[in-house]
Amino acid sequence: MQHNKHIEQIIALALAEDIGTGDVTTESVVAPGRQITGKLLAKEAGVLCGLDIARRVFASLDGKIVFRAFFRDGDRLEAGALIAGISGPAAGILSGERVALNFLQRLSGIATKTARLAESIEGSGAILVDTRKTSPGMRVLEKYAVKTGGGHNHRMNLSDGILIKDNHIRAGGGIKKAVEAARMHAPLTIRVEVETESLEEVTEALEAGADIIMLDNMDLQTMRTAVEMIGKRALVEASGNMDRRDLRAVAATGVDMISLGALTHSVKALDISLKFVSTAAG
């Protein structure tokens, strides 16, 4: 992952949130100068993601902490795998432990879930994409985790593309008017996507010249019919509670993309722990 200011800000905010005015437990219990050696272990199988973020957490607390990784983001882990070794001042490692694990467990959980679902539609011609249903402030990291797991990113934010949803359609006076207004306002390089809930709306979106047509909460037969109607004149995205659907069957309707908010908003953290193996006086 690239080193950038935004990620450093996320890490700094997480540490400030967790440490507050000071780690009173560590300050009370651990002698100054105490050195410690530990290991990061995978307690279940999954796809690793966020290793560099964990390293940066510790580095930001104490530059003397040594973090040695044995895997890379995107690698498959078996239960019991030794992910990384860590050594150095005990105070910095203890104060950063929870934040580092929070990042590592959540991002690995997202990558693991994405990998499983992406594999379920492999070879179908459809791709798996995320949404903006991310944890506030964590989007850049969570979307990175989706890509690490083999998925693709939809819009990073509202400036990345035009997606005219049901409320935009109502507020804008209908699909045709909304698309026309979007074309007048947006640069030519930005694609216009329209959310549809019926075949009638699919027809309207096609006639309006939408670049991408989202099929929202449609059954399989309606999706197949919609794909035939569109006939490659626009890209087709299937959306709406897709985590509850048979994704292979959805992909077989001929859609180009399947979007799931559940990749990021409803994910189980991968079980990873930090265990200390030795200590020494400084």
DRENDO-321223 format. One record per residue (C-alpha): residue in three letters; x, y, z. Coordinates in pm, whole numbers, padded with zeros to 5 digits, always signed. Layout:
N
ALAXYZ ...
END
This chain:
282
MET+00000+00000+00000 GLN+00125+00348-00084 HIS+00251+00572+00192 ASN+00023+00874+00197 LYS-00085+01144+00434 HIS-00446+01029+00453 ILE-00352+00686+00584 GLU-00119+00842+00840 GLN-00411+01057+00956 ILE-00632+00749+00997 ILE-00366+00580+01206 ALA-00308+00892+01417 LEU-00681+00929+01482 ALA-00716+00564+01581 LEU-00425+00589+01823 ALA-00553+00914+01974 GLU-00896+00755+02019 ASP-00753+00449+02193 ILE-00472+00595+02402 GLY-00641+00918+02503 THR-00418+01113+02742 GLY-00202+00809+02815 ASP-00189+00430+02852 VAL-00222+00426+03230 THR-00207+00045+03253 THR+00124+00017+03071 GLU+00266+00322+03245 SER+00174+00171+03583 VAL+00281-00189+03525 VAL+00571-00192+03277 ALA+00914-00072+03385 PRO+01076+00198+03167 GLY+01314+00049+02914 ARG+01154-00295+02925 GLN+01210-00488+02601 ILE+00974-00747+02463 THR+00951-00997+02178 GLY+00623-01116+02032 LYS+00456-01278+01736 LEU+00143-01213+01534 LEU-00050-01534+01478 ALA-00345-01625+01256 LYS-00596-01816+01468 GLU-00804-01908+01163 ALA-00755-01939+00788 GLY-00810-01637+00566 VAL-00661-01373+00336 LEU-00414-01134+00495 CYS-00462-00759+00459 GLY-00338-00456+00652 LEU+00007-00579+00748 ASP+00177-00253+00656 ILE-00087-00058+00851 ALA-00007-00263+01161 ARG+00363-00198+01111 ARG+00300+00177+01078 VAL+00096+00180+01400 PHE+00391+00052+01599 ALA+00644+00267+01411 SER+00445+00581+01488 LEU+00464+00504+01861 ASP+00832+00411+01880 GLY+01087+00405+01601 LYS+01289+00142+01787 ILE+01020-00124+01742 VAL+01130-00388+01490 PHE+00848-00543+01283 ARG+00941-00842+01066 ALA+00671-00969+00830 PHE+00668-01327+00702 PHE+00372-01280+00466 ARG+00239-01009+00235 ASP-00109-00864+00187 GLY-00312-01094-00032 ASP-00143-01411+00092 ARG-00357-01702+00209 LEU-00312-01789+00574 GLU-00367-02121+00743 ALA-00475-02136+01106 GLY-00166-02108+01323 ALA+00043-01921+01065 LEU+00316-01695+01204 ILE+00234-01366+01031 ALA+00506-01144+01177 GLY+00751-01105+01458 ILE+00782-00791+01667 SER+01041-00677+01917 GLY+01147-00362+02097 PRO+01028-00132+02374 ALA+00740-00300+02556 ALA+00553+00026+02621 GLY+00512+00113+02254 ILE+00413-00241+02156 LEU+00154-00267+02433 SER+00006+00076+02361 GLY-00026-00001+01989 GLU-00141-00362+02016 ARG-00517-00309+02006 VAL-00514-00052+01725 ALA-00280-00260+01511 LEU-00497-00569+01559 ASN-00818-00376+01491 PHE-00685-00270+01151 LEU-00534-00608+01070 GLN-00835-00814+01177 ARG-01096-00600+01003 LEU-00908-00556+00676 SER-00820-00925+00664 GLY-01185-01008+00730 ILE-01292-00794+00433 ALA-01026-00947+00208 THR-01125-01297+00316 LYS-01495-01245+00250 THR-01425-01076-00083 ALA-01200-01361-00195 ARG-01465-01621-00114 LEU-01739-01440-00303 ALA-01517-01343-00597 GLU-01419-01706-00638 SER-01786-01804-00649 ILE-01833-01610-00976 GLU-01489-01672-01127 GLY-01507-01741-01501 SER-01863-01606-01532 GLY-01764-01278-01698 ALA-01903-01074-01409 ILE-01693-00893-01151 LEU-01753-00827-00782 VAL-01757-00460-00675 ASP-01790-00280-00345 THR-02003+00022-00249 ARG-01973+00336-00033 LYS-02115+00144+00267 THR-01787+00165+00453 SER-01688+00254+00809 PRO-01666+00635+00841 GLY-01308+00747+00787 MET-01192+00397+00683 ARG-01299+00392+00320 VAL-00956+00406+00158 LEU-00840+00111+00369 GLU-01156-00096+00335 LYS-01165-00053-00041 TYR-00798-00151-00051 ALA-00896-00468+00137 VAL-01164-00543-00125 LYS-00904-00520-00402 THR-00662-00731-00199 GLY-00930-01002-00184 GLY-00982-00997-00561 GLY-01277-00759-00584 HIS-01307-00425-00762 ASN-01380-00074-00640 HIS-01695+00120-00731 ARG-01690+00494-00658 MET-01442+00602-00394 ASN-01656+00907-00322 LEU-01935+01119-00469 SER-01699+01302-00705 ASP-01589+00983-00883 GLY-01899+00929-01090 ILE-02268+00999-01129 LEU-02505+00744-00981 ILE-02866+00855-01011 LYS-03060+00661-00748 ASP-03429+00649-00664 ASN-03427+00966-00453 HIS-03232+01156-00719 ILE-03490+01045-00974 ARG-03776+01172-00759 ALA-03600+01499-00676 GLY-03484+01549-01034 GLY-03820+01498-01204 GLY-03771+01152-01352 ILE-03497+00946-01515 LYS-03484+01136-01843 LYS-03460+01479-01679 ALA-03205+01357-01427 VAL-02979+01208-01693 GLU-03008+01517-01914 ALA-02915+01741-01621 ALA-02623+01517-01533 ARG-02493+01530-01892 MET-02514+01909-01891 HIS-02327+01940-01563 ALA-02067+01663-01563 PRO-01741+01640-01761 LEU-01749+01407-02061 THR-01508+01170-01886 ILE-01755+01087-01607 ARG-01997+00803-01672 VAL-02362+00826-01577 GLU-02523+00534-01395 VAL-02895+00500-01325 GLU-03056+00279-01063 THR-03366+00098-01191 GLU-03627-00110-01012 SER-03840-00229-01306 LEU-03814-00309-01676 GLU-04000+00014-01750 GLU-03726+00209-01574 VAL-03461+00009-01762 THR-03621+00126-02087 GLU-03622+00486-01964 ALA-03257+00467-01863 LEU-03161+00319-02200 GLU-03351+00585-02392 ALA-03190+00854-02176 GLY-02845+00725-02271 ALA-02719+00593-01937 ASP-02369+00445-01948 ILE-02438+00198-01667 ILE-02775+00060-01559 MET-02815-00080-01211 LEU-03074-00351-01162 ASP-03187-00309-00803 ASN-03346-00600-00614 MET-03470-00776-00928 ASP-03538-01148-00948 LEU-03327-01362-01180 GLN-03577-01376-01467 THR-03628-00999-01462 MET-03250-00951-01462 ARG-03214-01183-01763 THR-03483-00991-01950 ALA-03321-00659-01860 VAL-02981-00776-01985 GLU-03138-00884-02315 MET-03315-00548-02348 ILE-02995-00355-02282 GLY-02805-00564-02534 LYS-02456-00431-02454 ARG-02566-00070-02505 ALA-02472-00006-02143 LEU-02289-00185-01866 VAL-02518-00370-01627 GLU-02481-00383-01249 ALA-02682-00612-01022 SER-02738-00477-00672 GLY-02960-00510-00367 ASN-02910-00768-00089 MET-02670-00965-00306 ASP-02512-01126+00000 ARG-02836-01323+00036 ARG-02839-01440-00325 ASP-02671-01718-00521 LEU-02407-01501-00688 ARG-02328-01763-00950 ALA-02690-01757-01060 VAL-02692-01377-01064 ALA-02376-01372-01277 ALA-02535-01622-01518 THR-02802-01364-01610 GLY-02532-01179-01805 VAL-02472-00879-01579 ASP-02128-00718-01589 MET-02098-00632-01219 ILE-02240-00749-00891 SER-02216-00493-00609 LEU-02229-00583-00241 GLY-02236-00338+00047 ALA-02189-00638+00275 LEU-01826-00668+00167 THR-01750-00379+00401 HIS-02051-00307+00622 SER-02119-00658+00756 VAL-01788-00838+00780 LYS-01649-01074+01042 ALA-01300-00983+01158 LEU-01034-01246+01098 ASP-00907-01385+01429 ILE-00546-01269+01470 SER-00359-01234+01799 LEU-00033-01089+01931 LYS+00147-01315+02179 PHE+00455-01217+02377 VAL+00726-01481+02394 SER+01004-01314+02595 THR+01086-01001+02792 ALA+01406-00838+02909 ALA+01510-00539+03111 GLY+01623-00237+02911 
END
